Amino acid sequence: MIDLKAARNDPERYRTALARRGGVEAFDSLLEADARWRELVPLVDDLRGRQKLSGRPTPDQVEGLKRLKEELREAETRLAAAEAERDEALRRVPNPPHESVPDGRSEEDAVEVRRIGEPPSLAAPKDHLQLGRFEMERAARLSGSRFGFLVGDTALLALALYRLALERLVAKGFTPMLSPVLVREEAMYGTGFFPTDASEVYEIAADGLYLVGTSEVALAGFHMGEILDGGELPLRYCAFSSCFRREAGAAGRDTRGMFRVHQFQKVEMFSYTRPEDSWEEHERLLAIEEELVAELELPYRVVNTAAGDLSSAAAKRYDIEAWFPSQERYREITSCSNTTDFQARRLGTRLRGERGLEPVHTLNGTAATDRWVLALLENRQREDGSVSVPEPLQHYGAPAEIRAEQG
């Protein structure tokens, strides 16, 4: 959540920034709810102070205290309702975008930062379904649409990718984790996925739990409610997990194959930093993502995401988009976000430093995901339909070559 005190002191700065991402209405609703709450606070304080009498009360004073008690009860009820209304309004205000974020509302408004590598020259490029073994029909019989099996060498390629990413991250000082994929509601609110993205989340209603769409949720919740030693920051974690997304807003989009599915695997990076270090850390996470993509020789570009296309928690996000020959376009395979103190305020994660207690800054970035497998298959295909596998992945169990399998 945003810093409400700072927003009160400089509302126009927040309003101007939030206008770039369509957040003005939510912000103005917050200020109105906050004003109603602030009007009631002195009233309740005054009524509480008037209850204190010195000496033995007279009969008239006793009657007056009874009336005062009832008046106070009603005022406290109104104050509690106003506070709840204010807190709910606060949850709906997104993080103001950083000044370097471009204007716009969609992925088409992203600004290209750089482009690396040359797309392969293919006379008739095949898509991933023709190059690897993905059992979509069998998965549909088992689980419904937008599910798939990765089978045989294709599965080995994916597992090698995750292992390579984890080993590279551990070498850079990240602590590896296997994290929970079921979390409580407060973790979804804390990371900013609720209330804005609730329609994309699978709910286990009987247990009050939710399936995560990214291990970012678990890694952000790892230090929920804790006070961290500022001298020990940054803390860097990485996690491998399955991820689940309903894709409720993706009707008719990317319906073929494994590009947009309900379940996938991902290796995620997550950092806790001091506020003054978070923008440097953001560039560091992006550099790690680029190193991994470059090591696997994928042609790609980096884009700076437009303000209106950011998640509610992100102040800035870079995406890496790999070239997909079958689509003849670049498509997202990683994201890297600085959420500044937005998640930390919601989750109650603070640091103790020279300035006393203050929220930490949190950042997240994709190190590898199933979509990389699709990009590898398509970009490294040969004219005969076989696929050459990058040598680094062969060290982790991937075959040197993949040919489309039937079964």
SEMI-487948 format. One record per residue (C-alpha): residue number from 1; residue in three letters; x, y, z. Coordinates in steps of 0.25 Angstrom, whole numbers, plus 5000, padded with zeros to 4 digits. Layout:
residues N
<kollo = NUM drennu = ala east = X north = Y up = Z>
...
end
This chain:
residues 407
<kollo = 1 drennu = met east = 5000 north = 5000 up = 5000>
<kollo = 2 drennu = ile east = 5004 north = 5014 up = 4998>
<kollo = 3 drennu = asp east = 5009 north = 5023 up = 5010>
<kollo = 4 drennu = leu east = 4996 north = 5030 up = 5014>
<kollo = 5 drennu = lys east = 5003 north = 5040 up = 5022>
<kollo = 6 drennu = ala east = 5012 north = 5045 up = 5010>
<kollo = 7 drennu = ala east = 4999 north = 5045 up = 5002>
<kollo = 8 drennu = arg east = 4992 north = 5054 up = 5011>
<kollo = 9 drennu = asn east = 5004 north = 5063 up = 5011>
<kollo = 10 drennu = asp east = 5006 north = 5064 up = 4996>
<kollo = 11 drennu = pro east = 4993 north = 5059 up = 4989>
<kollo = 12 drennu = glu east = 4995 north = 5066 up = 4976>
<kollo = 13 drennu = arg east = 5009 north = 5058 up = 4974>
<kollo = 14 drennu = tyr east = 5002 north = 5045 up = 4976>
<kollo = 15 drennu = arg east = 4990 north = 5049 up = 4968>
<kollo = 16 drennu = thr east = 4998 north = 5053 up = 4956>
<kollo = 17 drennu = ala east = 5006 north = 5040 up = 4957>
<kollo = 18 drennu = leu east = 4994 north = 5031 up = 4959>
<kollo = 19 drennu = ala east = 4987 north = 5038 up = 4947>
<kollo = 20 drennu = arg east = 4997 north = 5031 up = 4938>
<kollo = 21 drennu = arg east = 4992 north = 5017 up = 4942>
<kollo = 22 drennu = gly east = 4977 north = 5020 up = 4944>
<kollo = 23 drennu = gly east = 4978 north = 5021 up = 4959>
<kollo = 24 drennu = val east = 4972 north = 5035 up = 4962>
<kollo = 25 drennu = glu east = 4958 north = 5030 up = 4965>
<kollo = 26 drennu = ala east = 4963 north = 5020 up = 4975>
<kollo = 27 drennu = phe east = 4972 north = 5031 up = 4981>
<kollo = 28 drennu = asp east = 4962 north = 5041 up = 4982>
<kollo = 29 drennu = ser east = 4952 north = 5031 up = 4989>
<kollo = 30 drennu = leu east = 4964 north = 5028 up = 4999>
<kollo = 31 drennu = leu east = 4965 north = 5043 up = 5002>
<kollo = 32 drennu = glu east = 4950 north = 5045 up = 5004>
<kollo = 33 drennu = ala east = 4950 north = 5032 up = 5013>
<kollo = 34 drennu = asp east = 4962 north = 5037 up = 5021>
<kollo = 35 drennu = ala east = 4956 north = 5051 up = 5023>
<kollo = 36 drennu = arg east = 4943 north = 5045 up = 5029>
<kollo = 37 drennu = trp east = 4952 north = 5036 up = 5039>
<kollo = 38 drennu = arg east = 4960 north = 5048 up = 5043>
<kollo = 39 drennu = glu east = 4948 north = 5056 up = 5046>
<kollo = 40 drennu = leu east = 4943 north = 5046 up = 5056>
<kollo = 41 drennu = val east = 4956 north = 5044 up = 5063>
<kollo = 42 drennu = pro east = 4956 north = 5057 up = 5071>
<kollo = 43 drennu = leu east = 4941 north = 5055 up = 5074>
<kollo = 44 drennu = val east = 4944 north = 5041 up = 5080>
<kollo = 45 drennu = asp east = 4956 north = 5046 up = 5088>
<kollo = 46 drennu = asp east = 4948 north = 5057 up = 5094>
<kollo = 47 drennu = leu east = 4937 north = 5048 up = 5098>
<kollo = 48 drennu = arg east = 4947 north = 5039 up = 5105>
<kollo = 49 drennu = gly east = 4953 north = 5050 up = 5112>
<kollo = 50 drennu = arg east = 4940 north = 5055 up = 5117>
<kollo = 51 drennu = gln east = 4938 north = 5042 up = 5124>
<kollo = 52 drennu = lys east = 4949 north = 5045 up = 5134>
<kollo = 53 drennu = leu east = 4943 north = 5052 up = 5147>
<kollo = 54 drennu = ser east = 4951 north = 5055 up = 5160>
<kollo = 55 drennu = gly east = 4944 north = 5051 up = 5173>
<kollo = 56 drennu = arg east = 4931 north = 5044 up = 5175>
<kollo = 57 drennu = pro east = 4921 north = 5047 up = 5164>
<kollo = 58 drennu = thr east = 4907 north = 5054 up = 5167>
<kollo = 59 drennu = pro east = 4894 north = 5048 up = 5163>
<kollo = 60 drennu = asp east = 4893 north = 5058 up = 5152>
<kollo = 61 drennu = gln east = 4907 north = 5054 up = 5147>
<kollo = 62 drennu = val east = 4904 north = 5039 up = 5148>
<kollo = 63 drennu = glu east = 4892 north = 5042 up = 5138>
<kollo = 64 drennu = gly east = 4901 north = 5050 up = 5129>
<kollo = 65 drennu = leu east = 4912 north = 5039 up = 5129>
<kollo = 66 drennu = lys east = 4901 north = 5029 up = 5124>
<kollo = 67 drennu = arg east = 4897 north = 5038 up = 5113>
<kollo = 68 drennu = leu east = 4912 north = 5041 up = 5110>
<kollo = 69 drennu = lys east = 4915 north = 5026 up = 5110>
<kollo = 70 drennu = glu east = 4904 north = 5024 up = 5100>
<kollo = 71 drennu = glu east = 4909 north = 5035 up = 5091>
<kollo = 72 drennu = leu east = 4923 north = 5030 up = 5092>
<kollo = 73 drennu = arg east = 4918 north = 5016 up = 5088>
<kollo = 74 drennu = glu east = 4911 north = 5021 up = 5075>
<kollo = 75 drennu = ala east = 4923 north = 5030 up = 5072>
<kollo = 76 drennu = glu east = 4933 north = 5018 up = 5073>
<kollo = 77 drennu = thr east = 4924 north = 5010 up = 5064>
<kollo = 78 drennu = arg east = 4925 north = 5021 up = 5054>
<kollo = 79 drennu = leu east = 4940 north = 5022 up = 5055>
<kollo = 80 drennu = ala east = 4942 north = 5007 up = 5054>
<kollo = 81 drennu = ala east = 4933 north = 5007 up = 5041>
<kollo = 82 drennu = ala east = 4941 north = 5019 up = 5036>
<kollo = 83 drennu = glu east = 4954 north = 5013 up = 5038>
<kollo = 84 drennu = ala east = 4950 north = 5000 up = 5031>
<kollo = 85 drennu = glu east = 4945 north = 5008 up = 5020>
<kollo = 86 drennu = arg east = 4958 north = 5016 up = 5019>
<kollo = 87 drennu = asp east = 4966 north = 5003 up = 5020>
<kollo = 88 drennu = glu east = 4958 north = 4996 up = 5009>
<kollo = 89 drennu = ala east = 4960 north = 5009 up = 5000>
<kollo = 90 drennu = leu east = 4975 north = 5009 up = 5003>
<kollo = 91 drennu = arg east = 4976 north = 4994 up = 4998>
<kollo = 92 drennu = arg east = 4970 north = 4998 up = 4984>
<kollo = 93 drennu = val east = 4981 north = 5009 up = 4982>
<kollo = 94 drennu = pro east = 4992 north = 5004 up = 4973>
<kollo = 95 drennu = asn east = 5007 north = 5008 up = 4974>
<kollo = 96 drennu = pro east = 5010 north = 5021 up = 4967>
<kollo = 97 drennu = pro east = 5019 north = 5018 up = 4955>
<kollo = 98 drennu = his east = 5033 north = 5022 up = 4955>
<kollo = 99 drennu = glu east = 5036 north = 5035 up = 4947>
<kollo = 100 drennu = ser east = 5044 north = 5027 up = 4936>
<kollo = 101 drennu = val east = 5032 north = 5018 up = 4933>
<kollo = 102 drennu = pro east = 5026 north = 5021 up = 4919>
<kollo = 103 drennu = asp east = 5011 north = 5026 up = 4918>
<kollo = 104 drennu = gly east = 5001 north = 5016 up = 4912>
<kollo = 105 drennu = arg east = 4991 north = 5006 up = 4916>
<kollo = 106 drennu = ser east = 4995 north = 4993 up = 4908>
<kollo = 107 drennu = glu east = 5006 north = 4984 up = 4905>
<kollo = 108 drennu = glu east = 5007 north = 4991 up = 4891>
<kollo = 109 drennu = asp east = 5011 north = 5004 up = 4899>
<kollo = 110 drennu = ala east = 5024 north = 4998 up = 4905>
<kollo = 111 drennu = val east = 5037 north = 5005 up = 4901>
<kollo = 112 drennu = glu east = 5048 north = 4996 up = 4895>
<kollo = 113 drennu = val east = 5061 north = 4998 up = 4903>
<kollo = 114 drennu = arg east = 5070 north = 4989 up = 4895>
<kollo = 115 drennu = arg east = 5070 north = 4977 up = 4885>
<kollo = 116 drennu = ile east = 5080 north = 4966 up = 4886>
<kollo = 117 drennu = gly east = 5082 north = 4954 up = 4876>
<kollo = 118 drennu = glu east = 5077 north = 4952 up = 4862>
<kollo = 119 drennu = pro east = 5065 north = 4944 up = 4860>
<kollo = 120 drennu = pro east = 5067 north = 4931 up = 4852>
<kollo = 121 drennu = ser east = 5065 north = 4930 up = 4837>
<kollo = 122 drennu = leu east = 5055 north = 4919 up = 4835>
<kollo = 123 drennu = ala east = 5047 north = 4916 up = 4822>
<kollo = 124 drennu = ala east = 5035 north = 4910 up = 4829>
<kollo = 125 drennu = pro east = 5037 north = 4911 up = 4844>
<kollo = 126 drennu = lys east = 5029 north = 4900 up = 4852>
<kollo = 127 drennu = asp east = 5023 north = 4904 up = 4866>
<kollo = 128 drennu = his east = 5026 north = 4897 up = 4879>
<kollo = 129 drennu = leu east = 5015 north = 4886 up = 4877>
<kollo = 130 drennu = gln east = 5022 north = 4881 up = 4865>
<kollo = 131 drennu = leu east = 5036 north = 4881 up = 4871>
<kollo = 132 drennu = gly east = 5034 north = 4876 up = 4885>
<kollo = 133 drennu = arg east = 5024 north = 4866 up = 4891>
<kollo = 134 drennu = phe east = 5013 north = 4873 up = 4898>
<kollo = 135 drennu = glu east = 5001 north = 4865 up = 4901>
<kollo = 136 drennu = met east = 4989 north = 4875 up = 4900>
<kollo = 137 drennu = glu east = 4977 north = 4866 up = 4897>
<kollo = 138 drennu = arg east = 4981 north = 4856 up = 4908>
<kollo = 139 drennu = ala east = 4982 north = 4867 up = 4918>
<kollo = 140 drennu = ala east = 4969 north = 4873 up = 4913>
<kollo = 141 drennu = arg east = 4962 north = 4859 up = 4916>
<kollo = 142 drennu = leu east = 4969 north = 4859 up = 4930>
<kollo = 143 drennu = ser east = 4968 north = 4874 up = 4934>
<kollo = 144 drennu = gly east = 4961 north = 4882 up = 4924>
<kollo = 145 drennu = ser east = 4966 north = 4893 up = 4914>
<kollo = 146 drennu = arg east = 4979 north = 4900 up = 4916>
<kollo = 147 drennu = phe east = 4986 north = 4889 up = 4922>
<kollo = 148 drennu = gly east = 4997 north = 4880 up = 4916>
<kollo = 149 drennu = phe east = 5007 north = 4869 up = 4918>
<kollo = 150 drennu = leu east = 5022 north = 4871 up = 4915>
<kollo = 151 drennu = val east = 5027 north = 4857 up = 4912>
<kollo = 152 drennu = gly east = 5040 north = 4850 up = 4909>
<kollo = 153 drennu = asp east = 5052 north = 4859 up = 4904>
<kollo = 154 drennu = thr east = 5043 north = 4871 up = 4905>
<kollo = 155 drennu = ala east = 5041 north = 4869 up = 4920>
<kollo = 156 drennu = leu east = 5056 north = 4867 up = 4922>
<kollo = 157 drennu = leu east = 5059 north = 4880 up = 4915>
<kollo = 158 drennu = ala east = 5050 north = 4887 up = 4924>
<kollo = 159 drennu = leu east = 5056 north = 4881 up = 4937>
<kollo = 160 drennu = ala east = 5070 north = 4884 up = 4932>
<kollo = 161 drennu = leu east = 5066 north = 4899 up = 4930>
<kollo = 162 drennu = tyr east = 5061 north = 4900 up = 4944>
<kollo = 163 drennu = arg east = 5073 north = 4893 up = 4950>
<kollo = 164 drennu = leu east = 5082 north = 4902 up = 4942>
<kollo = 165 drennu = ala east = 5075 north = 4915 up = 4946>
<kollo = 166 drennu = leu east = 5075 north = 4911 up = 4961>
<kollo = 167 drennu = glu east = 5090 north = 4908 up = 4960>
<kollo = 168 drennu = arg east = 5093 north = 4921 up = 4954>
<kollo = 169 drennu = leu east = 5085 north = 4928 up = 4964>
<kollo = 170 drennu = val east = 5091 north = 4921 up = 4976>
<kollo = 171 drennu = ala east = 5105 north = 4925 up = 4970>
<kollo = 172 drennu = lys east = 5101 north = 4939 up = 4971>
<kollo = 173 drennu = gly east = 5097 north = 4939 up = 4986>
<kollo = 174 drennu = phe east = 5082 north = 4935 up = 4985>
<kollo = 175 drennu = thr east = 5077 north = 4925 up = 4995>
<kollo = 176 drennu = pro east = 5069 north = 4914 up = 4988>
<kollo = 177 drennu = met east = 5055 north = 4910 up = 4993>
<kollo = 178 drennu = leu east = 5044 north = 4900 up = 4990>
<kollo = 179 drennu = ser east = 5032 north = 4909 up = 4995>
<kollo = 180 drennu = pro east = 5017 north = 4906 up = 4998>
<kollo = 181 drennu = val east = 5008 north = 4908 up = 4986>
<kollo = 182 drennu = leu east = 4995 north = 4910 up = 4995>
<kollo = 183 drennu = val east = 4995 north = 4922 up = 5003>
<kollo = 184 drennu = arg east = 4985 north = 4930 up = 5012>
<kollo = 185 drennu = glu east = 4977 north = 4942 up = 5008>
<kollo = 186 drennu = glu east = 4986 north = 4952 up = 5015>
<kollo = 187 drennu = ala east = 4998 north = 4948 up = 5006>
<kollo = 188 drennu = met east = 4990 north = 4950 up = 4994>
<kollo = 189 drennu = tyr east = 4986 north = 4964 up = 4999>
<kollo = 190 drennu = gly east = 5000 north = 4967 up = 5004>
<kollo = 191 drennu = thr east = 5006 north = 4965 up = 4990>
<kollo = 192 drennu = gly east = 4996 north = 4973 up = 4983>
<kollo = 193 drennu = phe east = 4989 north = 4962 up = 4975>
<kollo = 194 drennu = phe east = 4976 north = 4964 up = 4983>
<kollo = 195 drennu = pro east = 4967 north = 4971 up = 4981>
<kollo = 196 drennu = thr east = 4971 north = 4975 up = 4967>
<kollo = 197 drennu = asp east = 4974 north = 4961 up = 4961>
<kollo = 198 drennu = ala east = 4965 north = 4952 up = 4970>
<kollo = 199 drennu = ser east = 4958 north = 4947 up = 4957>
<kollo = 200 drennu = glu east = 4971 north = 4941 up = 4953>
<kollo = 201 drennu = val east = 4973 north = 4933 up = 4965>
<kollo = 202 drennu = tyr east = 4969 north = 4919 up = 4969>
<kollo = 203 drennu = glu east = 4962 north = 4918 up = 4982>
<kollo = 204 drennu = ile east = 4961 north = 4906 up = 4992>
<kollo = 205 drennu = ala east = 4949 north = 4911 up = 4999>
<kollo = 206 drennu = ala east = 4948 north = 4900 up = 5009>
<kollo = 207 drennu = asp east = 4961 north = 4903 up = 5015>
<kollo = 208 drennu = gly east = 4962 north = 4918 up = 5013>
<kollo = 209 drennu = leu east = 4974 north = 4916 up = 5004>
<kollo = 210 drennu = tyr east = 4978 north = 4921 up = 4990>
<kollo = 211 drennu = leu east = 4987 north = 4915 up = 4979>
<kollo = 212 drennu = val east = 4999 north = 4925 up = 4975>
<kollo = 213 drennu = gly east = 5001 north = 4930 up = 4961>
<kollo = 214 drennu = thr east = 5016 north = 4932 up = 4965>
<kollo = 215 drennu = ser east = 5025 north = 4928 up = 4976>
<kollo = 216 drennu = glu east = 5027 north = 4943 up = 4978>
<kollo = 217 drennu = val east = 5015 north = 4942 up = 4988>
<kollo = 218 drennu = ala east = 5022 north = 4932 up = 4997>
<kollo = 219 drennu = leu east = 5035 north = 4939 up = 4996>
<kollo = 220 drennu = ala east = 5029 north = 4952 up = 5000>
<kollo = 221 drennu = gly east = 5022 north = 4946 up = 5011>
<kollo = 222 drennu = phe east = 5034 north = 4939 up = 5016>
<kollo = 223 drennu = his east = 5037 north = 4951 up = 5025>
<kollo = 224 drennu = met east = 5023 north = 4955 up = 5027>
<kollo = 225 drennu = gly east = 5022 north = 4963 up = 5040>
<kollo = 226 drennu = glu east = 5037 north = 4963 up = 5043>
<kollo = 227 drennu = ile east = 5047 north = 4974 up = 5046>
<kollo = 228 drennu = leu east = 5060 north = 4971 up = 5038>
<kollo = 229 drennu = asp east = 5073 north = 4976 up = 5042>
<kollo = 230 drennu = gly east = 5077 north = 4987 up = 5032>
<kollo = 231 drennu = gly east = 5091 north = 4983 up = 5032>
<kollo = 232 drennu = glu east = 5088 north = 4969 up = 5027>
<kollo = 233 drennu = leu east = 5081 north = 4974 up = 5014>
<kollo = 234 drennu = pro east = 5080 north = 4971 up = 5003>
<kollo = 235 drennu = leu east = 5074 north = 4957 up = 5005>
<kollo = 236 drennu = arg east = 5072 north = 4950 up = 4992>
<kollo = 237 drennu = tyr east = 5064 north = 4937 up = 4990>
<kollo = 238 drennu = cys east = 5060 north = 4929 up = 4979>
<kollo = 239 drennu = ala east = 5049 north = 4918 up = 4978>
<kollo = 240 drennu = phe east = 5045 north = 4907 up = 4969>
<kollo = 241 drennu = ser east = 5030 north = 4904 up = 4969>
<kollo = 242 drennu = ser east = 5017 north = 4901 up = 4961>
<kollo = 243 drennu = cys east = 5009 north = 4913 up = 4958>
<kollo = 244 drennu = phe east = 4994 north = 4914 up = 4955>
<kollo = 245 drennu = arg east = 4986 north = 4924 up = 4948>
<kollo = 246 drennu = arg east = 4971 north = 4924 up = 4943>
<kollo = 247 drennu = glu east = 4974 north = 4933 up = 4931>
<kollo = 248 drennu = ala east = 4960 north = 4938 up = 4933>
<kollo = 249 drennu = gly east = 4963 north = 4950 up = 4925>
<kollo = 250 drennu = ala east = 4970 north = 4943 up = 4913>
<kollo = 251 drennu = ala east = 4958 north = 4937 up = 4906>
<kollo = 252 drennu = gly east = 4962 north = 4934 up = 4892>
<kollo = 253 drennu = arg east = 4976 north = 4938 up = 4894>
<kollo = 254 drennu = asp east = 4988 north = 4929 up = 4891>
<kollo = 255 drennu = thr east = 4978 north = 4917 up = 4891>
<kollo = 256 drennu = arg east = 4988 north = 4908 up = 4883>
<kollo = 257 drennu = gly east = 4998 north = 4900 up = 4891>
<kollo = 258 drennu = met east = 5005 north = 4903 up = 4904>
<kollo = 259 drennu = phe east = 5008 north = 4918 up = 4902>
<kollo = 260 drennu = arg east = 4996 north = 4922 up = 4912>
<kollo = 261 drennu = val east = 4992 north = 4911 up = 4921>
<kollo = 262 drennu = his east = 4986 north = 4909 up = 4935>
<kollo = 263 drennu = gln east = 4998 north = 4902 up = 4941>
<kollo = 264 drennu = phe east = 5013 north = 4904 up = 4939>
<kollo = 265 drennu = gln east = 5026 north = 4903 up = 4946>
<kollo = 266 drennu = lys east = 5035 north = 4915 up = 4949>
<kollo = 267 drennu = val east = 5048 north = 4919 up = 4956>
<kollo = 268 drennu = glu east = 5046 north = 4933 up = 4963>
<kollo = 269 drennu = met east = 5056 north = 4943 up = 4969>
<kollo = 270 drennu = phe east = 5052 north = 4952 up = 4981>
<kollo = 271 drennu = ser east = 5060 north = 4962 up = 4988>
<kollo = 272 drennu = tyr east = 5058 north = 4970 up = 5001>
<kollo = 273 drennu = thr east = 5067 north = 4983 up = 5000>
<kollo = 274 drennu = arg east = 5068 north = 4997 up = 5007>
<kollo = 275 drennu = pro east = 5060 north = 5007 up = 5000>
<kollo = 276 drennu = glu east = 5072 north = 5015 up = 4995>
<kollo = 277 drennu = asp east = 5077 north = 5002 up = 4988>
<kollo = 278 drennu = ser east = 5065 north = 4997 up = 4981>
<kollo = 279 drennu = trp east = 5067 north = 5003 up = 4968>
<kollo = 280 drennu = glu east = 5081 north = 4998 up = 4967>
<kollo = 281 drennu = glu east = 5076 north = 4984 up = 4971>
<kollo = 282 drennu = his east = 5065 north = 4985 up = 4960>
<kollo = 283 drennu = glu east = 5076 north = 4987 up = 4949>
<kollo = 284 drennu = arg east = 5083 north = 4975 up = 4955>
<kollo = 285 drennu = leu east = 5072 north = 4966 up = 4954>
<kollo = 286 drennu = leu east = 5069 north = 4970 up = 4940>
<kollo = 287 drennu = ala east = 5084 north = 4967 up = 4937>
<kollo = 288 drennu = ile east = 5083 north = 4953 up = 4943>
<kollo = 289 drennu = glu east = 5071 north = 4950 up = 4934>
<kollo = 290 drennu = glu east = 5079 north = 4955 up = 4922>
<kollo = 291 drennu = glu east = 5091 north = 4947 up = 4925>
<kollo = 292 drennu = leu east = 5082 north = 4934 up = 4926>
<kollo = 293 drennu = val east = 5075 north = 4937 up = 4913>
<kollo = 294 drennu = ala east = 5088 north = 4941 up = 4906>
<kollo = 295 drennu = glu east = 5095 north = 4928 up = 4911>
<kollo = 296 drennu = leu east = 5084 north = 4920 up = 4904>
<kollo = 297 drennu = glu east = 5086 north = 4928 up = 4891>
<kollo = 298 drennu = leu east = 5071 north = 4933 up = 4890>
<kollo = 299 drennu = pro east = 5069 north = 4946 up = 4882>
<kollo = 300 drennu = tyr east = 5062 north = 4955 up = 4891>
<kollo = 301 drennu = arg east = 5058 north = 4970 up = 4894>
<kollo = 302 drennu = val east = 5056 north = 4977 up = 4907>
<kollo = 303 drennu = val east = 5044 north = 4986 up = 4909>
<kollo = 304 drennu = asn east = 5040 north = 4997 up = 4919>
<kollo = 305 drennu = thr east = 5026 north = 4994 up = 4922>
<kollo = 306 drennu = ala east = 5015 north = 5005 up = 4921>
<kollo = 307 drennu = ala east = 5009 north = 5011 up = 4934>
<kollo = 308 drennu = gly east = 4995 north = 5006 up = 4931>
<kollo = 309 drennu = asp east = 5000 north = 4992 up = 4928>
<kollo = 310 drennu = leu east = 5007 north = 4990 up = 4942>
<kollo = 311 drennu = ser east = 5002 north = 4981 up = 4953>
<kollo = 312 drennu = ser east = 4996 north = 4989 up = 4965>
<kollo = 313 drennu = ala east = 5009 north = 4986 up = 4973>
<kollo = 314 drennu = ala east = 5019 north = 4990 up = 4963>
<kollo = 315 drennu = ala east = 5026 north = 5004 up = 4962>
<kollo = 316 drennu = lys east = 5034 north = 4999 up = 4950>
<kollo = 317 drennu = arg east = 5035 north = 4986 up = 4942>
<kollo = 318 drennu = tyr east = 5044 north = 4982 up = 4931>
<kollo = 319 drennu = asp east = 5040 north = 4970 up = 4922>
<kollo = 320 drennu = ile east = 5049 north = 4961 up = 4914>
<kollo = 321 drennu = glu east = 5042 north = 4957 up = 4901>
<kollo = 322 drennu = ala east = 5048 north = 4945 up = 4893>
<kollo = 323 drennu = trp east = 5046 north = 4944 up = 4878>
<kollo = 324 drennu = phe east = 5036 north = 4933 up = 4874>
<kollo = 325 drennu = pro east = 5038 north = 4929 up = 4859>
<kollo = 326 drennu = ser east = 5024 north = 4923 up = 4858>
<kollo = 327 drennu = gln east = 5018 north = 4936 up = 4862>
<kollo = 328 drennu = glu east = 5028 north = 4945 up = 4856>
<kollo = 329 drennu = arg east = 5028 north = 4954 up = 4868>
<kollo = 330 drennu = tyr east = 5035 north = 4956 up = 4882>
<kollo = 331 drennu = arg east = 5027 north = 4950 up = 4894>
<kollo = 332 drennu = glu east = 5029 north = 4952 up = 4908>
<kollo = 333 drennu = ile east = 5037 north = 4941 up = 4915>
<kollo = 334 drennu = thr east = 5042 north = 4949 up = 4928>
<kollo = 335 drennu = ser east = 5037 north = 4961 up = 4936>
<kollo = 336 drennu = cys east = 5045 north = 4968 up = 4947>
<kollo = 337 drennu = ser east = 5038 north = 4978 up = 4956>
<kollo = 338 drennu = asn east = 5042 north = 4988 up = 4967>
<kollo = 339 drennu = thr east = 5030 north = 4989 up = 4976>
<kollo = 340 drennu = thr east = 5037 north = 4999 up = 4985>
<kollo = 341 drennu = asp east = 5031 north = 4999 up = 4999>
<kollo = 342 drennu = phe east = 5017 north = 4995 up = 4994>
<kollo = 343 drennu = gln east = 5017 north = 4980 up = 4998>
<kollo = 344 drennu = ala east = 5025 north = 4983 up = 5011>
<kollo = 345 drennu = arg east = 5015 north = 4992 up = 5016>
<kollo = 346 drennu = arg east = 5004 north = 4982 up = 5014>
<kollo = 347 drennu = leu east = 5011 north = 4971 up = 5019>
<kollo = 348 drennu = gly east = 5017 north = 4978 up = 5031>
<kollo = 349 drennu = thr east = 5032 north = 4975 up = 5027>
<kollo = 350 drennu = arg east = 5041 north = 4986 up = 5033>
<kollo = 351 drennu = leu east = 5056 north = 4989 up = 5035>
<kollo = 352 drennu = arg east = 5063 north = 4994 up = 5046>
<kollo = 353 drennu = gly east = 5074 north = 5004 up = 5042>
<kollo = 354 drennu = glu east = 5080 north = 5018 up = 5044>
<kollo = 355 drennu = arg east = 5066 north = 5024 up = 5042>
<kollo = 356 drennu = gly east = 5059 north = 5015 up = 5052>
<kollo = 357 drennu = leu east = 5048 north = 5006 up = 5047>
<kollo = 358 drennu = glu east = 5044 north = 5007 up = 5032>
<kollo = 359 drennu = pro east = 5038 north = 4998 up = 5022>
<kollo = 360 drennu = val east = 5048 north = 4990 up = 5013>
<kollo = 361 drennu = his east = 5047 north = 4990 up = 4998>
<kollo = 362 drennu = thr east = 5044 north = 4977 up = 4991>
<kollo = 363 drennu = leu east = 5047 north = 4973 up = 4976>
<kollo = 364 drennu = asn east = 5044 north = 4961 up = 4968>
<kollo = 365 drennu = gly east = 5048 north = 4955 up = 4955>
<kollo = 366 drennu = thr east = 5047 north = 4943 up = 4946>
<kollo = 367 drennu = ala east = 5059 north = 4934 up = 4945>
<kollo = 368 drennu = ala east = 5052 north = 4923 up = 4936>
<kollo = 369 drennu = thr east = 5039 north = 4918 up = 4933>
<kollo = 370 drennu = asp east = 5032 north = 4907 up = 4923>
<kollo = 371 drennu = arg east = 5031 north = 4918 up = 4913>
<kollo = 372 drennu = trp east = 5046 north = 4918 up = 4911>
<kollo = 373 drennu = val east = 5045 north = 4903 up = 4907>
<kollo = 374 drennu = leu east = 5035 north = 4908 up = 4895>
<kollo = 375 drennu = ala east = 5045 north = 4919 up = 4891>
<kollo = 376 drennu = leu east = 5057 north = 4909 up = 4891>
<kollo = 377 drennu = leu east = 5050 north = 4899 up = 4883>
<kollo = 378 drennu = glu east = 5045 north = 4909 up = 4872>
<kollo = 379 drennu = asn east = 5058 north = 4917 up = 4872>
<kollo = 380 drennu = arg east = 5068 north = 4905 up = 4871>
<kollo = 381 drennu = gln east = 5060 north = 4897 up = 4861>
<kollo = 382 drennu = arg east = 5066 north = 4891 up = 4849>
<kollo = 383 drennu = glu east = 5060 north = 4890 up = 4835>
<kollo = 384 drennu = asp east = 5058 north = 4875 up = 4837>
<kollo = 385 drennu = gly east = 5049 north = 4878 up = 4850>
<kollo = 386 drennu = ser east = 5060 north = 4874 up = 4860>
<kollo = 387 drennu = val east = 5064 north = 4883 up = 4871>
<kollo = 388 drennu = ser east = 5079 north = 4886 up = 4876>
<kollo = 389 drennu = val east = 5079 north = 4888 up = 4891>
<kollo = 390 drennu = pro east = 5089 north = 4898 up = 4896>
<kollo = 391 drennu = glu east = 5101 north = 4891 up = 4903>
<kollo = 392 drennu = pro east = 5099 north = 4897 up = 4917>
<kollo = 393 drennu = leu east = 5086 north = 4890 up = 4918>
<kollo = 394 drennu = gln east = 5092 north = 4877 up = 4914>
<kollo = 395 drennu = his east = 5100 north = 4877 up = 4927>
<kollo = 396 drennu = tyr east = 5087 north = 4877 up = 4934>
<kollo = 397 drennu = gly east = 5081 north = 4865 up = 4927>
<kollo = 398 drennu = ala east = 5075 north = 4870 up = 4914>
<kollo = 399 drennu = pro east = 5078 north = 4862 up = 4902>
<kollo = 400 drennu = ala east = 5087 north = 4868 up = 4891>
<kollo = 401 drennu = glu east = 5076 north = 4868 up = 4881>
<kollo = 402 drennu = ile east = 5061 north = 4867 up = 4882>
<kollo = 403 drennu = arg east = 5052 north = 4861 up = 4871>
<kollo = 404 drennu = ala east = 5037 north = 4862 up = 4871>
<kollo = 405 drennu = glu east = 5032 north = 4849 up = 4878>
<kollo = 406 drennu = gln east = 5019 north = 4842 up = 4877>
<kollo = 407 drennu = gly east = 5012 north = 4834 up = 4887>
end
